[in-house]
Amino acid sequence: MTSPFRGYEVERQHRPDQGAFAFDLDRLLSSVVALEARVSDDAFTAQALGTERIGNAVVISDKGLVLTIGYLVTEADEVTLTTGDGRRIPAHVLGIDQTTGFGLVQALEPLDLPALPIGDSRLLRAEETVIAAGGGGAAHALSGRLLARIPFAGYWEYFLDDALFVGPDHPHWSGAALINQAGELVGIGSLRVEGATADGRAHPLNMFVPAELLPPILDDLASGRAAHPPRPWLGVFAQEVDDAIVVVDVTPGGPAARAELRAGDIVLSVADRDVDDLGDFYKRVWALGAPGVHVPLTLQRGGDVFDVEIRSGDRAARLKKRRLN
């Protein structure tokens, strides 16, 4: 089998064993394909995410619908899918959902691959065995365990109420399929994060977006419509540091940059309400209204505490409009 991930195969001892599953493992894994996206140099996300992106995607329909993680295909001019038998098929981005992080792609030629049914990750048990699969067949599939289902806040103004954390980590996790013991898709790979064992050793994990978030928005994504109302966007990159919400960077030309926020600023409150953690910060901003709403913040900079008001924006409005391949 041919894969753009050649050289990044899963170690043999971590691959799933056909004897542990009632379904045809090779047939099921053929539903996961490699995805390559090319983005123009002047795209809004080019600097942060690169102009050549590679990851995975999952066939979810016999009509050629393919699900991936949205950052791989945001502003993509060209998308190519590579099947396990080496076929390279052009594809077109149908929609991206900023709320869940999903991206939906349409293959422009027949894939002739089985579609993975969408399952419900809420039915997974703690420590249950799952498969994390990248494109390229069994050599790129990993037998792992669900270690946690907890909220996740990303530094780029992103929040999930329930994110799935699986270990060990997959070597090429972006857009990878998380598959349960019934052969259903229960998650899409988003990130590699650093966990720790009880004795303090580093323990890399993968974060997956739950697949059950897709069915309510699938028709909108497939039609190119916004699946969720846009949220007010500040253009900040923030992290939790010693129980404080710290700005680590701002998007050039974005709302926070225009309001002269700086790296190192600590966010104390939003609209006079204290923020407890990164997720709380985002949710308080989003609760104020639609993009364009004014967001009052109380900041600490060095020994000074002061108020600033930011007129929020719409992140999606800055993205290049998609076009047919």
N, C-alpha and C positions, 0 to 999 in steps of 0.2 A: 504494500500500500504506500501511496505517496502522500506526504503532508508537508506544508511549509514549516512545520515544527520538527522536521527531521533533526535529530540530535538532542531533542528535548523529551525523549520518551520517558514514560513512568518506569521506575525501577521494577523489575519483575516481581519481587516479593510483595509489591503494593498493588499489583493489577488484580482485577476481579476474576474469580474462578467460575466458569460456566456451571459447575456442579452446585453452586450455591443459589442458583436462580432457576425458576421454572420457565422463563422465556428464552428465546434464541438470542444469546448475548451479542453475537457478531451482527445479526440483522438489526437489532436495536441500536447498536453503536454506529451503524452506517447512517443513521438519521442525524448524526452530529457531523458538521462540515467545518472546514477551516474558512475563515473570512479575511480578506484583505481589502482595505479601503485606502483610497488616495484622496487627499484634501489639498486645495490650492494654498499657495503660500500666503495669500492675503485673507484667508479665513480667520474669523474671530478666535477660533479654538486652535489655530495652527501652532502657536507658540507653546501653549500649555500641553496639548495632546499630540503634537507632531503632525506631519503631513502624510506619513505612511504608517498605517496602523494595521495590526494583525491580531486576530483573535479567533473566536469560534462562533458558531451559530447552530440553531436546532430547527430541523424541519418540523413544522407543526400542522401542516395541511397538505393534502394531495394536490392542491392547486398552486403549490410552490411558495407558500408563505413560510418565512424563516425568521425565527426569533433570536435576538442577540442582546448584548448590553449596549445601551445607546451611545456611550462615548466613543465606541469604535466607529460609528457611522455618522456622527454629527458633522454636518456640512460636507459630507463625502460627495465628490464628483464622480468617482468610479468605485464600484464594489465588485469583487470577484469571489465566488465560492469555489472551494476545491473539495471534491468528494473523496471518499476513501479509496476509490479506484483511480484517482488522478485526474478525473475530468474537471476542467475549469469552466465555470459558468458565470456569465455576467449577471448582475442583479441591480435592482433599483431600490433606494430607500423610500419606504412608504410613510413612515412616521416615527417620531421619537417622543417619549413621554418623560418630561423633566421630573415628575413627581415620583414615579416608580424607578426610573432609570432604564426602562426597556426601549429597544429599538426594533422595528419591524421592517423586514426586507422582502422584496418579491423577486424570485428567480425569473430571469427572462428567457430561459430555455427549460424544457422538462428536466426535472431532477431524477425522476424514477426511483425515489427513495421512500421508505415507509415514514409516516408521520408519527411523532411521539405524542401520545395523549397527554393532556394537561391534568396533573394530579393536584392534591391539596397537601401542602407541607405541614399544615396544622395537625395532620394525622400521624406525623412521624413521632416516634418515641425517642426520648433522650438516649444517646449512645447507639441508636439504631444504625445498622450498616447501610450505607448508600454508595452509589457510584458517581464519581465526578469524572465526566468524559469530555475530552477535547476531540477535535477532528483528527482523523487518521486511524480509527479503529482501536483494537484492544491494546495496542502498544501505547496508546495515549489515554487510557482509562485507568482510574484509580479507585480502589476500594477504601472508603473512608468511613468516618462515623460523624453523626450529628452531635456536636459538643455543646451547643448553646443556641437558644432562640431568644434574642434580646434586642432592645432598641439600638439603632446605630445612627450616629450623627457624623456626616462627612464635612471636612473642612471647607468644601466648596458650596455651602448653603444647601445641604441635602440631608434628609432625615427619613428613616424608616421606623415605623412602630415595632416591627418584628423583622429582624434580619437573621439569616441562618449562618452559623459558623461551623465549618467542617474541617476536620483534620484527618490525616496529614494534608499539607497543602499541595495543590496541583501545580506542576511546573509551567503550565500555560493556561491560566484560569479564566482570562477575559472571555466572557460569553460562553463558558463551558456549561454543559448540561449537568444538573444534579438529578439523579434518577433513583426512585425508590424501589423497593423489592417487588412491586407489582409491575415494574417497567414503565412507570409514568414519570413525566417531567415535573419536578417539584421545585426547581430553582434554576436561576441563571447566574453564572459567576460574574462577580463585580470587582472584588479586590483581594489582595493578599495583605493580611494584617499580622502583626507580631503579638502572639500570646506568650504566656510563660507557664512553665511547669511549677509544681509545688515547691521545688527546690530552687526556683528562680532562673532556670535555664530558658533560653529563647525557644519558642514553640510556634512556628509560623502556621497560620490558619488561612482558609479562604472564606470570604463573605459572599453569600448568595442572596439574590433577591427572590422572595417567594413567588412561585409560578401562579398561585391562585389570584394574584393581583392582576393577571392578564385578562381573563375572560370578560370582566365588566367593561374593559376599555378596548377590546380587540377590534370591534367594528369601527370605532373612531380612528384608531391607528391605521387600520387597513384602508380607510377612506381619506387619510391625510388630514383629518380634523383633530383639533386639540382635545386630548382625552380628559384633561383637568383644566380648570380655570388657572390662568397664570398667577404666580405669586410675586409679591414685591421682592425685588432683588437689590442687594446693596453693593455687590462687587467686593466682598471681603473674603479673605481666607483666614479662618480662625481655628484655634485649637484650645483644648483645656490644659492648662499648665498650673499645677499646684492649686487645683480647685478654682482657678480664675479663667475667664474667657478672654483669651489674648489674640489680638489681631497680629497675624504673622506676615500678611501682605495684602495689597489691594489691587484690583484690576485697573490697569492704566485707563484713564478716561471714564471710569465707572462712577456711580453715585458716591461711593465712599471716598474715592480719590478726589472728586470735586469738592467734597466737604472737608478735605485735608486730613482724613484719618491716616495714621502712620502705623508701621510695624511697631509692636510693643505696647500699643494702646490696650488698656483693659476695659472691657465692657462691664459696667456695673448694673445698669438697668435699661429697660426699654419702656418708654412712656411711663416713667416713674414706678415701674414694677421691677423689682430685683430679678436677675436671672441666675438660676441655680446651676445650669450646665449648658452645653452647646445646643442640645436639642431644645431646651427651654428658650434659649435666645432666638433660635429660628422661629419657633412656633409663636412667640410673642410678636415678632416682626410680621409674620404672615397673617396674624389675627387682626392687624390694623386695617387691612383693606386690599385693594387691587394695586397692581403696579402704578406708580405715580403718587401713591400716598406718602405723606411726610412721616418720617420715622424719627421720633425724639430719642436720643441716647444720652446716657450719663457715662462719661469715660473718665478713666484715671490715666494720666500721663506723667510718669515720674511721681513727684509729690503733689501734683495738681489734680483736682477733680473739677470737671466742667461739663456743661451740657452742649450738645450739638444736634442739629436737625438735618436729616438727610432726605432728599427727595428721591424715593426709590425708583427703579426702572424695571423694564421687562427684559430679562436675559434673552429670551427667544427672539426678540426683535433685533438683536445684534447678529444673529446667525445668518449666514448666506442662504438664500432661498434655494431649495433643492431643484434640480432639473433632471429630465430623463437622460439616461446614459446614452 
